[in-house]
């Protein structure tokens, strides 16, 4: 399900979105906004996880996960 919303963006951001669509890097302005919001959601979740780790200390069993995660492609965001 989706909802239609209205947003006001600076001209330069709209121009950038239009450039992405014109060069087939995005299918629509809406897809650019959705992709940006998904990235922001992931960033917020990562920040939350980091705060939890910082509050509760180190987890030796997670050692080595950062290099593995750094090499993981997030193709669903491309």
C-alpha positions as CSV (number, residue, x, y, z in Angstrom):
1,X,0.0,0.0,0.0
2,X,1.2,3.5,-0.6
3,X,0.0,7.0,0.3
4,X,0.3,10.1,-1.8
5,X,1.9,13.1,-0.1
6,X,2.9,16.6,-1.1
7,X,6.4,17.8,-0.3
8,X,8.1,21.1,-1.1
9,X,11.8,20.8,-2.1
10,X,14.4,23.2,-3.2
11,X,14.7,23.7,-6.9
12,X,18.2,22.2,-7.0
13,X,17.0,18.9,-5.4
14,X,14.1,18.7,-7.9
15,X,16.5,19.4,-10.8
16,X,18.8,16.6,-9.4
17,X,15.8,14.2,-9.3
18,X,14.8,15.1,-12.8
19,X,18.4,14.4,-13.9
20,X,18.3,11.0,-12.3
21,X,15.1,10.2,-14.1
22,X,16.3,11.6,-17.5
23,X,19.4,9.4,-17.3
24,X,17.5,6.3,-16.4
25,X,19.0,6.2,-12.9
26,X,15.5,6.4,-11.4
27,X,12.1,5.6,-12.8
28,X,10.4,8.6,-11.3
29,X,10.7,11.5,-8.8
30,X,8.6,9.3,-6.4
31,X,11.2,6.5,-6.7
32,X,14.0,8.9,-5.8
33,X,12.2,10.1,-2.8
34,X,11.3,6.6,-1.7
35,X,14.9,5.4,-2.1
36,X,16.2,8.4,-0.1
37,X,13.7,7.7,2.7
38,X,14.6,4.0,2.8
39,X,18.3,5.0,3.1
40,X,17.3,7.4,5.9
41,X,15.4,4.7,7.7
42,X,18.4,2.4,7.5
43,X,20.6,5.1,8.8
44,X,18.3,5.7,11.7
45,X,18.2,2.0,12.5
46,X,22.0,1.8,12.4
47,X,22.3,4.8,14.7
48,X,19.9,3.1,17.1
49,X,21.9,-0.1,17.0
50,X,25.1,1.8,17.6
51,X,23.6,3.6,20.6
52,X,22.5,0.2,22.1
53,X,26.0,-1.2,21.6
54,X,27.6,1.9,23.1
55,X,25.3,1.7,26.1
56,X,25.6,-2.0,26.8
57,X,29.3,-2.5,25.9
58,X,31.3,-4.7,23.6
59,X,30.1,-8.0,22.2
60,X,33.1,-10.2,21.4
61,X,30.9,-12.5,19.4
62,X,30.2,-9.7,16.9
63,X,33.9,-9.1,16.3
64,X,34.6,-9.4,12.6
65,X,31.1,-8.4,11.5
66,X,32.1,-4.8,10.6
67,X,34.5,-5.9,7.8
68,X,32.0,-8.4,6.5
69,X,29.2,-5.8,6.6
70,X,31.4,-3.2,4.9
71,X,31.8,-5.5,2.0
72,X,28.0,-6.2,1.6
73,X,26.4,-4.6,-1.4
74,X,23.1,-3.0,-0.7
75,X,21.7,-3.5,-4.2
76,X,18.2,-3.0,-3.1
77,X,19.1,0.7,-2.6
78,X,20.6,1.2,-6.1
